[in-house]
Amino acid sequence: MAEHPPLLDTSQILTSDISLLSAPIVSADGTQQVILVQVNPGEAFTIRREDGQFQCITGPAQVPMMSPNGSVPPIYVPPGYAPQVIEDNGVRRVVVVPQAPEFHPGGHTVIHRSPHPPLPGFIPVPTMMPPPPRHMYSPVTGAGDMATQYMPQYQSSQVYGDVDAHSTHGRSNFRDERSSKTYERLQKKLKDRQGTQKDKMSSPPSSPQKCPSPIGEHNGLIKGQNAGGVNTGLAKNKSGKGKGGAQMDTEIEEKDEETKAFEALLSNIVKPVASDIQARTVILTWSPPSSFINGETDETPIPELYGYEIFISSTGKDGKYKSVYVGEETSVTLNDLRPATEYHAKIQAEYNCIKGTPSETESFTTLSCEPDIPNPPRIANRTKNSLTLQWKAPSDNGSKIQSFILEWDEGKGNGEFCQCYTGSQKQFKITKLSPAMGCKFRLSAKNEYGTSGFSEEVLYYTSGCAPSMPASPVLAKAGVTWLSLQWRKPSGTPSDEGIAYILEMEDETSGYGFKPKYDGEDLTYTVKNLRRSTKYKFKVIAYNSEGKSNPSEIVEFTTCPDKPGVPIKPSVKGKIHSHSFKITWDPPKDNGGASISKYIVEMAEGSNGNKWDMIYSGATREHLCDRLSPGCFYRLRVYCISDGGQSAVSETLLVQTPAVPPGPCLPPRLQGRPKAKEIQTPCG
């Protein structure tokens, strides 16, 4: 006890949920004494300080503690172990030994099996644990009258960040501890990614499931074995393939808890703060998610690791929200807001595809401002000497519109405007104008915050004389039974003047002259139910309230022809020769309204042949088929083409060329040497 180990750097201590394994040493007299708690390699000892924070000390280490009455504190041991009291020179040493089947603890051995874990439900991460002040702290008392004082002097040793989960027999009791441990591992990973890890000791193992002990033990037990040394199936086999079902379940469960812990971290984000609120803009700022551990907060920001999404609603807190920003910044300016409108904004944090719960809503109301720009005034009535205009009020943006301002160019067309009306009415009549006079107008609105911009300029004309003669209609497209025509307004007609048109047509075969086919304001019309390949005459007349114009010049258009009918089935003309024959055919009964331009003859070899080859194309209606083979069948068909299109093919003609006698035989030739009374000749 003369030499005390150096103080433990608490910034390097990470949390652990391993059960307590300590071997206290007490004096036999029972007075207030120093108890030396031995922490063996691969073991951990957890204490609570006066400020409520927990510290986890991993072995090998010796932790001196004060006992006011010399009583032995409660010892929490893993399954299969039991404490044994050994007296040595008046000093009682409590040793934790494996419990054999024939082992019976002595008279004052104390074995406590805690119904609940000695660790808290939530353990702080290293960055949130303040450095230990150099005075004495109260550790966990456990039970009885153990009121010891902790002196933070112990043998320093390597401190590991992640410790393997405790045995499965206490899994349900240690659910909160596992969540806390997972939460701390996540915080540590974030710090490592930022490069802010300040641990000067050895780095912890990369996998949170591996024991930090170099021999792979957990409180003296090898992974995969229980206290009795029986293999539980949790260890990897010799080939290193796969894991036991229980360990897989533990990993899956911890993975789910890790995701939930991360979701909880992302959900711990405060609502955004609205500032610099204007009529159509606002600045929203926020802080990254922060962690609250036992009333303390880790204020270390990690903005580059998080993504944020801002949602706003203008229909109340429970209304429909829309996303207006996605990014990694912690401040954004929202534009194009509606003035004098209450908005509700909330933020959602995201990291690596894991999203937290949106924050609480921040409510703000944009400022009022001048009215929106109104729409241009529209014409309500016109005469030769007056124009009556009407308009609608724009959005007042939170302040009632006091007046409207109507300006015009006095019909001068020089781009200079002067005010012709101001007031709260929504219509105005301008008088003392000239016939067919064009005037430009524009409109603005005013409230207590100012005057809006002017609307688009519009040009209106007073009434005048009847329209001038329009141009003749033109053909847009022609069909077999219809004609589509279009025309233009008469030259010099105001764009806003209402003009109607009458389209008249004459069918020379009817003998009734021009008859109206259309009467309306459109500039195009399609005349239907016409005959094919027929000429029709057209003219157009424009009119307004003042009267009708003169008719346009007459134009003539013709409908399109239809496709021709099917030609007559071809026939053989003359004698069929072994190598040729001549065919002829008649034109179709209906040519579709246009003359036939050419005929096409196709031929296929064989009585059932379907490979058709074109052998003739021309205007004549007969053709000599030559270069044929004797004794063969040939199929022939014909179709025609005109301006109206192509006809269908005719019926098929089947022709067989006659066979011819075979040619002269070759003279016989001698085969082999002749004999005295016979010779041999080849057959065939």
Salt bridges, closest charged atoms under 4 A:
ASP17 OD2 - HIS166 NE2 3.91
ASP51 OD2 - ARG49 NH2 2.96
ASP164 OD2 - LYS223 NZ 2.99
ASP192 OD2 - LYS188 NZ 3.10
GLU251 OE2 - LYS243 NZ 2.25
GLU253 OE1 - ARG171 NH1 3.94
GLU253 OE2 - ARG175 NH2 2.68
GLU253 OE2 - ARG178 NH1 3.72
GLU254 OE2 - ARG178 NE 3.34
GLU254 OE2 - LYS181 NZ 3.79
GLU254 OE1 - ARG185 NH2 3.94
GLU257 OE2 - ARG175 NE 3.21
GLU257 OE2 - ARG178 NH1 3.92
GLU258 OE2 - LYS189 NZ 3.66
ASP298 OD2 - LYS191 NZ 3.49
GLU342 OE2 - HIS344 NE2 3.80
GLU362 OE1 - LYS271 NZ 3.69
ASP372 OD1 - ARG280 NH2 2.97
GLU407 OE1 - ARG442 NH2 2.83
GLU410 OE1 - LYS412 NZ 3.12
ASP496 OD2 - ARG382 NH1 2.43
GLU504 OE1 - LYS539 NZ 3.65
ASP507 OD2 - ARG531 NH1 3.16
GLU508 OE2 - LYS537 NZ 3.05
GLU546 OE1 - LYS384 NZ 3.56
ASP562 OD2 - ARG532 NH1 3.87
ASP590 OD1 - ARG532 NH2 2.65
GLU602 OE1 - ARG637 NE 2.77
GLU622 OE1 - LYS573 NZ 2.92
GLU678 OE2 - LYS675 NZ 3.68
